[in-house]
């Protein structure tokens, strides 16, 4: 056998790993106030992003169509039991 023949045999026996997550669905997103909403009183919004993969995610906050910086430098993705991820921002 040649290397090429061995390779063809190996590839034909290869089966895809069904445990690998392959999702193109958008994540679930919920936005809610940190404190009870009071008219004319500043509040902080929290965003919960759930059911996404891979774990790398870019989160951008805007106010009046302008990008603003976030106060929380400790944004960390967390694994769900199904292999997808969630994060609070």
C-alpha positions as CSV (number, residue, x, y, z in Angstrom):
1,X,0.0,0.0,0.0
2,X,1.1,3.5,-0.6
3,X,0.6,6.5,1.7
4,X,-2.2,7.7,-0.6
5,X,-4.0,4.4,-0.4
6,X,-3.7,4.4,3.4
7,X,-5.1,7.9,3.6
8,X,-8.1,7.1,1.4
9,X,-8.9,4.1,3.6
10,X,-8.6,6.1,6.8
11,X,-10.8,8.9,5.4
12,X,-13.5,6.5,4.2
13,X,-13.7,5.0,7.8
14,X,-13.9,8.4,9.4
15,X,-17.2,9.3,11.0
16,X,-18.1,12.9,12.1
17,X,-18.1,13.5,15.8
18,X,-21.8,14.1,16.6
19,X,-20.9,15.5,20.0
20,X,-19.5,18.6,18.4
21,X,-21.8,21.6,18.7
22,X,-22.6,23.3,15.4
23,X,-25.1,26.1,15.9
24,X,-25.9,29.1,13.8
25,X,-28.9,30.1,15.9
26,X,-28.6,33.5,17.4
27,X,-28.3,33.6,21.2
28,X,-31.2,34.3,23.5
29,X,-30.9,37.9,24.9
30,X,-32.6,39.5,27.9
31,X,-32.1,43.1,29.0
32,X,-33.3,44.3,32.4
33,X,-32.6,47.1,34.9
34,X,-30.3,46.4,37.8
35,X,-32.7,48.3,40.2
36,X,-36.4,49.0,40.1
37,X,-37.1,51.5,37.4
38,X,-37.9,55.0,38.8
39,X,-38.9,57.9,36.5
40,X,-36.0,60.4,35.9
41,X,-33.6,58.3,38.0
42,X,-30.5,56.8,36.3
43,X,-30.3,53.0,36.3
44,X,-27.9,50.4,35.0
45,X,-29.0,47.9,32.4
46,X,-27.9,44.3,32.5
47,X,-27.8,42.0,29.5
48,X,-28.1,38.2,29.8
49,X,-26.9,36.4,26.7
50,X,-27.6,32.7,26.6
51,X,-27.2,29.6,24.4
52,X,-24.3,30.6,22.2
53,X,-21.3,28.7,20.8
54,X,-18.4,29.1,20.5
55,X,-17.6,30.8,23.8
56,X,-15.9,33.8,22.3
57,X,-18.4,36.7,22.0
58,X,-18.1,40.4,21.4
59,X,-20.6,42.6,23.4
60,X,-21.1,46.2,22.5
61,X,-23.4,48.6,24.4
62,X,-24.8,51.7,22.7
63,X,-26.7,54.7,23.9
64,X,-28.4,57.0,21.4
65,X,-26.6,55.0,18.6
66,X,-23.2,55.8,20.2
67,X,-20.9,53.0,21.5
68,X,-20.3,53.4,25.2
69,X,-17.8,51.7,27.5
70,X,-18.9,49.2,30.1
71,X,-18.1,49.4,33.8
72,X,-17.6,45.7,34.2
73,X,-14.2,44.4,33.2
74,X,-14.9,40.9,34.5
75,X,-17.2,39.7,31.8
76,X,-16.8,35.9,31.7
77,X,-18.5,33.3,29.6
78,X,-19.9,30.3,31.6
79,X,-20.6,26.8,30.2
80,X,-24.2,25.5,30.3
81,X,-24.8,21.8,30.9
82,X,-25.6,21.3,27.2
83,X,-22.2,22.7,26.0
84,X,-23.5,26.1,25.0
85,X,-22.5,29.2,26.9
86,X,-24.0,32.2,28.7
87,X,-22.7,35.6,29.9
88,X,-23.9,38.7,31.8
89,X,-22.9,42.1,30.7
